[in-house]
Amino acid sequence: MISNNYLFRIKENLTRSQVTPPVKVLGYQAISDLFSYLPLSKDNPDSVEIRQKLQLASWMSLWPMKLAKYR
């Protein structure tokens, strides 16, 4: 599961003034998708579509943290 600390760090990084709008959109969409699809994944563990959406959401959530200039 996703820890509260991880989500806090994503949100903290997204609120910095240097973060560009495209990165903010990716980050906030990632948070939304993770909260939407994690419960669905638990209910339907064999659903490839849901797992793909979670994989994309996890990738999108990393952008704000991986950009060194935002640290």
Residue pairs with C-beta under 8 A, 6 or more apart in sequence:
1 38
2 34
2 38
7 31
9 65
10 27
10 30
10 31
10 61
10 64
10 65
11 27
11 31
13 19
13 27
13 64
13 65
13 70
14 23
14 24
14 27
14 28
14 64
16 70
18 69
18 70
19 27
19 64
19 70
23 63
23 64
23 67
24 64
26 60
26 63
26 64
27 60
27 61
27 63
27 64
29 57
29 60
30 57
30 58
30 59
30 60
30 61
31 61
33 53
33 54
33 56
33 57
33 60
34 54
34 57
34 58
34 61
37 50
37 53
37 54
37 57
38 54
40 47
40 50
41 47
41 50
41 51
41 54
44 50
64 70
